[in-house]
Amino acid sequence: MLHIKRAALHDAIAAFDIRRQAIRSQCVGAYTAEQMALWTRGKAEDGYDALMDKPFYLGWVNDQPVATGMLDLDNNEVGALFVLPGFTGRGYGKAMLDHLENVARELAIEEVVLDATLNAASFYRRHGYTGDEQAVYHSPSGLQLACIPMTKRIS
């Protein structure tokens, strides 16, 4: 079972590592090796740690952080949903997504948005998100990646 709790600043390194490992194992084929290397370079202290100030969550299994997820309240956006390789396919991504949607409902947010990676769009569609048009995601670091903007009414 996944135990989800709010992340603190000291969790940033673990969260960044989950992100890095998830991208490098689950985005193969959707993005080039060069894109994934640029996307996962650096360290948490390069700015990722600032996300811990948002509603950012870690999912734990047996005292090990295995999943991350965030709700950006400025944009009503679900983000940073990553599951550690070796823990995929067990429902942990869905559990984190459900948690983020519940947080949004508690805050009276009626619709959430996200930019799905090409490999994750089908996951989000299975869970009620809509959107098919490919767009370009512009990361804060300047990296540009293909994505699928999606929305879901949760009220």
LUMGU-144789 format. One record per residue (C-alpha): residue number from 1; residue in one letter; chain; x, z, y. Coordinates in steps of 0.1 Angstrom, whole numbers, plus 5000, padded with zeros to 4 digits. Example, Ala and Ser with C-alpha at 12.3 -4.5 7.8 and 13.67 -1.06 7.14 Angstrom:
SITE, 1, A, A, 5123, 5078, 4955
SITE, 2, S, A, 5137, 5071, 4989
***
This chain:
SITE, 1, M, A, 5000, 5000, 5000
SITE, 2, L, A, 5012, 4992, 5035
SITE, 3, H, A, 5014, 5021, 5059
SITE, 4, I, A, 5012, 5007, 5095
SITE, 5, K, A, 5025, 5027, 5125
SITE, 6, R, A, 5034, 5020, 5161
SITE, 7, A, A, 5070, 5010, 5165
SITE, 8, A, A, 5094, 5028, 5188
SITE, 9, L, A, 5125, 5016, 5205
SITE, 10, H, A, 5147, 5028, 5176
SITE, 11, D, A, 5127, 5004, 5153
SITE, 12, A, A, 5138, 4973, 5172
SITE, 13, I, A, 5168, 4966, 5150
SITE, 14, A, A, 5147, 4968, 5118
SITE, 15, A, A, 5120, 4947, 5133
SITE, 16, F, A, 5145, 4920, 5145
SITE, 17, D, A, 5160, 4920, 5110
SITE, 18, I, A, 5126, 4914, 5093
SITE, 19, R, A, 5119, 4886, 5118
SITE, 20, R, A, 5153, 4870, 5111
SITE, 21, Q, A, 5150, 4872, 5073
SITE, 22, A, A, 5114, 4859, 5074
SITE, 23, I, A, 5122, 4829, 5095
SITE, 24, R, A, 5152, 4820, 5075
SITE, 25, S, A, 5133, 4821, 5042
SITE, 26, Q, A, 5098, 4811, 5050
SITE, 27, C, A, 5103, 4784, 5076
SITE, 28, V, A, 5125, 4762, 5055
SITE, 29, G, A, 5110, 4727, 5055
SITE, 30, A, A, 5089, 4733, 5086
SITE, 31, Y, A, 5119, 4735, 5109
SITE, 32, T, A, 5155, 4723, 5108
SITE, 33, A, A, 5184, 4746, 5098
SITE, 34, E, A, 5197, 4742, 5134
SITE, 35, Q, A, 5164, 4753, 5149
SITE, 36, M, A, 5162, 4783, 5126
SITE, 37, A, A, 5198, 4793, 5134
SITE, 38, L, A, 5191, 4791, 5171
SITE, 39, W, A, 5158, 4809, 5167
SITE, 40, T, A, 5173, 4838, 5148
SITE, 41, R, A, 5206, 4842, 5167
SITE, 42, G, A, 5216, 4873, 5186
SITE, 43, K, A, 5205, 4908, 5181
SITE, 44, A, A, 5176, 4931, 5190
SITE, 45, E, A, 5193, 4943, 5221
SITE, 46, D, A, 5193, 4908, 5235
SITE, 47, G, A, 5157, 4913, 5246
SITE, 48, Y, A, 5137, 4917, 5214
SITE, 49, D, A, 5138, 4954, 5218
SITE, 50, A, A, 5117, 4951, 5250
SITE, 51, L, A, 5087, 4941, 5227
SITE, 52, M, A, 5086, 4977, 5214
SITE, 53, D, A, 5069, 4986, 5247
SITE, 54, K, A, 5039, 4965, 5237
SITE, 55, P, A, 5015, 4974, 5209
SITE, 56, F, A, 5041, 4965, 5183
SITE, 57, Y, A, 5037, 4978, 5147
SITE, 58, L, A, 5058, 4981, 5116
SITE, 59, G, A, 5044, 4981, 5081
SITE, 60, W, A, 5061, 5004, 5057
SITE, 61, V, A, 5062, 5005, 5019
SITE, 62, N, A, 5080, 5035, 5003
SITE, 63, D, A, 5097, 5044, 5035
SITE, 64, Q, A, 5110, 5008, 5040
SITE, 65, P, A, 5099, 4986, 5069
SITE, 66, V, A, 5087, 4953, 5054
SITE, 67, A, A, 5063, 4938, 5080
SITE, 68, T, A, 5059, 4935, 5118
SITE, 69, G, A, 5031, 4925, 5141
SITE, 70, M, A, 5024, 4927, 5178
SITE, 71, L, A, 4994, 4924, 5202
SITE, 72, D, A, 5004, 4911, 5236
SITE, 73, L, A, 4977, 4926, 5259
SITE, 74, D, A, 4987, 4904, 5288
SITE, 75, N, A, 4975, 4873, 5269
SITE, 76, N, A, 4953, 4887, 5241
SITE, 77, E, A, 4979, 4872, 5218
SITE, 78, V, A, 4988, 4881, 5182
SITE, 79, G, A, 5025, 4877, 5177
SITE, 80, A, A, 5056, 4887, 5158
SITE, 81, L, A, 5038, 4887, 5125
SITE, 82, F, A, 5066, 4886, 5099
SITE, 83, V, A, 5069, 4899, 5063
SITE, 84, L, A, 5103, 4906, 5047
SITE, 85, P, A, 5112, 4881, 5019
SITE, 86, G, A, 5105, 4898, 4986
SITE, 87, F, A, 5073, 4914, 5000
SITE, 88, T, A, 5053, 4882, 5007
SITE, 89, G, A, 5023, 4874, 4986
SITE, 90, R, A, 5012, 4910, 4983
SITE, 91, G, A, 4987, 4911, 5012
SITE, 92, Y, A, 5009, 4928, 5037
SITE, 93, G, A, 5007, 4899, 5063
SITE, 94, K, A, 4969, 4901, 5060
SITE, 95, A, A, 4969, 4939, 5063
SITE, 96, M, A, 4990, 4936, 5095
SITE, 97, L, A, 4968, 4909, 5109
SITE, 98, D, A, 4937, 4930, 5102
SITE, 99, H, A, 4953, 4959, 5119
SITE, 100, L, A, 4961, 4939, 5150
SITE, 101, E, A, 4926, 4925, 5152
SITE, 102, N, A, 4912, 4960, 5149
SITE, 103, V, A, 4934, 4972, 5177
SITE, 104, A, A, 4921, 4943, 5198
SITE, 105, R, A, 4884, 4952, 5189
SITE, 106, E, A, 4890, 4988, 5200
SITE, 107, L, A, 4902, 4974, 5233
SITE, 108, A, A, 4871, 4953, 5237
SITE, 109, I, A, 4890, 4920, 5234
SITE, 110, E, A, 4866, 4894, 5222
SITE, 111, E, A, 4890, 4866, 5213
SITE, 112, V, A, 4927, 4865, 5203
SITE, 113, V, A, 4951, 4836, 5204
SITE, 114, L, A, 4984, 4829, 5187
SITE, 115, D, A, 5009, 4801, 5183
SITE, 116, A, A, 5013, 4796, 5146
SITE, 117, T, A, 5045, 4783, 5131
SITE, 118, L, A, 5039, 4751, 5112
SITE, 119, N, A, 5044, 4769, 5079
SITE, 120, A, A, 5019, 4797, 5088
SITE, 121, A, A, 4990, 4777, 5102
SITE, 122, S, A, 4972, 4776, 5068
SITE, 123, F, A, 4975, 4814, 5065
SITE, 124, Y, A, 4958, 4819, 5098
SITE, 125, R, A, 4931, 4793, 5090
SITE, 126, R, A, 4923, 4813, 5058
SITE, 127, H, A, 4917, 4843, 5080
SITE, 128, G, A, 4893, 4827, 5105
SITE, 129, Y, A, 4916, 4812, 5131
SITE, 130, T, A, 4909, 4777, 5144
SITE, 131, G, A, 4932, 4751, 5159
SITE, 132, D, A, 4948, 4719, 5146
SITE, 133, E, A, 4966, 4703, 5175
SITE, 134, Q, A, 5003, 4706, 5175
SITE, 135, A, A, 5020, 4718, 5206
SITE, 136, V, A, 5054, 4729, 5217
SITE, 137, Y, A, 5063, 4766, 5219
SITE, 138, H, A, 5088, 4775, 5247
SITE, 139, S, A, 5106, 4807, 5237
SITE, 140, P, A, 5120, 4830, 5264
SITE, 141, S, A, 5155, 4820, 5252
SITE, 142, G, A, 5148, 4783, 5260
SITE, 143, L, A, 5142, 4772, 5224
SITE, 144, Q, A, 5114, 4747, 5219
SITE, 145, L, A, 5096, 4747, 5185
SITE, 146, A, A, 5065, 4729, 5173
SITE, 147, C, A, 5035, 4752, 5168
SITE, 148, I, A, 4998, 4752, 5163
SITE, 149, P, A, 4979, 4771, 5191
SITE, 150, M, A, 4950, 4789, 5174
SITE, 151, T, A, 4921, 4812, 5184
SITE, 152, K, A, 4897, 4836, 5167
SITE, 153, R, A, 4866, 4854, 5181
SITE, 154, I, A, 4868, 4890, 5169
SITE, 155, S, A, 4839, 4907, 5187
***
